[in-house]
Amino acid sequence: MSRLGQSAGDLPTFDDVVAAHDRLLGRVLRTPVMNFPRFDARVGRRVLFKCENLQHVGAFKLRGATNALLQLESKTKVVATHSSGNHGAALARAARELGWRCVVVAPRDASAVKLQSIRTEGAELVSCEPGLVAREAALAEVVARTGAAVVHPFDDAQVIAGQGTAALELLSEYPDIDVLTAPVGGGGLLSGTAIAGKSMAPSCRVIGVEPEMADDAARSFHGGIRVGVQGSPATIADGLRGSIGVRPFAIFRSQVDDVLTVSERAIVHAMRIALEDLRLLIEPSSAVPLAALIEGRLGQAGETIGVIVSGGNVDLSVCPFLAGRASLNA
Amino acid sequence: MSRLGQSAGDLPTFDDVVAAHDRLLGRVLRTPVMNFPRFDARVGRRVLFKCENLQHVGAFKLRGATNALLQLESKTKVVATHSSGNHGAALARAARELGWRCVVVAPRDASAVKLQSIRTEGAELVSCEPGLVAREAALAEVVARTGAAVVHPFDDAQVIAGQGTAALELLSEYPDIDVLTAPVGGGGLLSGTAIAGKSMAPSCRVIGVEPEMADDAARSFHGGIRVGVQGSPATIADGLRGSIGVRPFAIFRSQVDDVLTVSERAIVHAMRIALEDLRLLIEPSSAVPLAALIEGRLGQAGETIGVIVSGGNVDLSVCPFLAGRASLNA
């Protein structure tokens, strides 16, 4: 683990989340909230799934990217970012909708289906080595070359405010949630979720979950000092390989109740349970909170748990139980 | 193929579908209608998915079963049926909600996950040999033993009217549909869909799709004489192994525009495409219309196609590409 800087800069508030929600009306899907009796019976809790896997580009990331881009001013209208996939596709889509050019720096080890999605949404793709240092260096080159404005995937007040709109929608439909949970990579989703949760349902606990193999947020949260992952951990949860950001860490310290970790085996098992019980294909990152639920470690029996299902972009070849023969005769 | 009788008895009308819709309010989910740009781009059509895979018990069957049961009168309050799975689970759930006892006759070769669902919903399960003759004999024994009222899985006017409410909801949200499609087993879903479609959007074409291996409805439709399948065809689309019913056949002749067939290979391919493009796990029966769409045989380029996604109950072990290793270390 490397020790990171602590300057949080501007932090978003609940007013920013509400403003983001108004700004995003008609630009992002109001995704359905679903409940599955079979899964409830399995985990002994009432679980409400906010299905951002069914969002445009298959991920909540469209919320933050669109909210940030709508507030950028630029004469050249070029925007750039680095992303392991979903944020890149989201920014590419937001840029296309708003008439901007978009350049996305993505690590070589990003999910193939996500890279394809970035291209499909019309962005220019620049490949780099895995790890934050290489990503930031490549992005700096892009900015020098194009004069692009940058929308960071998570360490940005307006991105965080945008991500919080998923929890805002969930709580506006179901105010009686005991525990709100989301996966933690850079921490943007859980930060926004915490801001919405603590304002709309003050007694609600907000709990993040991340892979054991990329447990920087748990270590940072429990140790009180922000630490990062070294390089790019090989967790199957490809969206959660980065380190927690400065702003997310500051928000975690004041508004998040706990950060748990789960094993790789538990993540794959949870993906399979999601297919069986929910009939939804969720990406490994989204299975991370489900894994903690299935292990009985999230909330108490009988409580109502709100889960932000972060995305549904899966390379079918990556997951063991999806990697069987592609057809009957192959 | 065996030649079957032709007496249609009472046939449901659009008024019955509207009455069913009112009757079912609050008893079935108003399932979401979804659209997936990636799939639209793949097939060159705008495709609207009415997601009955996300219905209670994971199938449209709850609509017809509940509508029929709500109109039964009985002192003993026992209901029975034969079913390859989804209708059984649906009737079991409807019975439980309304305080009836339920007995379901199911063939040995029914999907294990569907049999489990029938038990979970609280019904008594009676196993029989595959094929319509064995199913009807076993059901007759149950009726003799218990005095149960019978709700047929598809050859029942109120069941058909109930199934039509999915298309009614779809068309009330999207009136400009050019082609409505659904899979065909006994024909209850497509019959109800046709009744709703032809009344609400008279210029809309209604097209059924079934597996080549169980092509009795296509042969019956094109030949003008109702023929049945022999035994239980081994198509992976376990919900479509039965023969078209008398009432459905009569409705097909007056209100359905075409019945297509697709190969087993195309069905499995379509399930995989659904996971990739829609992020939804759909059962093999539901993949049947998608297979025809992917082959470019349903509707014209640029048209809007409404698909009733019939269900999401899949044995993960049945589908080749889902049958990989269950965990990372297995």
Boltz contact constraints between the chains, C-beta under 6 A:
constraints:
  - contact:
      token1: [A, 32]
      token2: [B, 32]
      max_distance: 6.0
  - contact:
      token1: [A, 53]
      token2: [B, 279]
      max_distance: 6.0
  - contact:
      token1: [A, 264]
      token2: [B, 328]
      max_distance: 6.0
  - contact:
      token1: [A, 265]
      token2: [B, 327]
      max_distance: 6.0
  - contact:
      token1: [A, 265]
      token2: [B, 328]
      max_distance: 6.0
  - contact:
      token1: [A, 268]
      token2: [B, 327]
      max_distance: 6.0
  - contact:
      token1: [A, 268]
      token2: [B, 328]
      max_distance: 6.0
  - contact:
      token1: [A, 269]
      token2: [B, 327]
      max_distance: 6.0
  - contact:
      token1: [A, 275]
      token2: [B, 281]
      max_distance: 6.0
  - contact:
      token1: [A, 279]
      token2: [B, 53]
      max_distance: 6.0
  - contact:
      token1: [A, 279]
      token2: [B, 281]
      max_distance: 6.0
  - contact:
      token1: [A, 279]
      token2: [B, 312]
      max_distance: 6.0
  - contact:
      token1: [A, 281]
      token2: [B, 275]
      max_distance: 6.0
  - contact:
      token1: [A, 281]
      token2: [B, 279]
      max_distance: 6.0
  - contact:
      token1: [A, 312]
      token2: [B, 279]
      max_distance: 6.0
  - contact:
      token1: [A, 320]
      token2: [B, 324]
      max_distance: 6.0
  - contact:
      token1: [A, 320]
      token2: [B, 325]
      max_distance: 6.0
  - contact:
      token1: [A, 320]
      token2: [B, 328]
      max_distance: 6.0
  - contact:
      token1: [A, 321]
      token2: [B, 324]
      max_distance: 6.0
  - contact:
      token1: [A, 321]
      token2: [B, 326]
      max_distance: 6.0
  - contact:
      token1: [A, 323]
      token2: [B, 324]
      max_distance: 6.0
  - contact:
      token1: [A, 324]
      token2: [B, 320]
      max_distance: 6.0
  - contact:
      token1: [A, 324]
      token2: [B, 321]
      max_distance: 6.0
  - contact:
      token1: [A, 324]
      token2: [B, 323]
      max_distance: 6.0
  - contact:
      token1: [A, 324]
      token2: [B, 324]
      max_distance: 6.0
  - contact:
      token1: [A, 325]
      token2: [B, 320]
      max_distance: 6.0
  - contact:
      token1: [A, 326]
      token2: [B, 321]
      max_distance: 6.0
  - contact:
      token1: [A, 327]
      token2: [B, 265]
      max_distance: 6.0
  - contact:
      token1: [A, 327]
      token2: [B, 268]
      max_distance: 6.0
  - contact:
      token1: [A, 327]
      token2: [B, 269]
      max_distance: 6.0
  - contact:
      token1: [A, 328]
      token2: [B, 264]
      max_distance: 6.0
  - contact:
      token1: [A, 328]
      token2: [B, 265]
      max_distance: 6.0
  - contact:
      token1: [A, 328]
      token2: [B, 268]
      max_distance: 6.0
  - contact:
      token1: [A, 328]
      token2: [B, 320]
      max_distance: 6.0
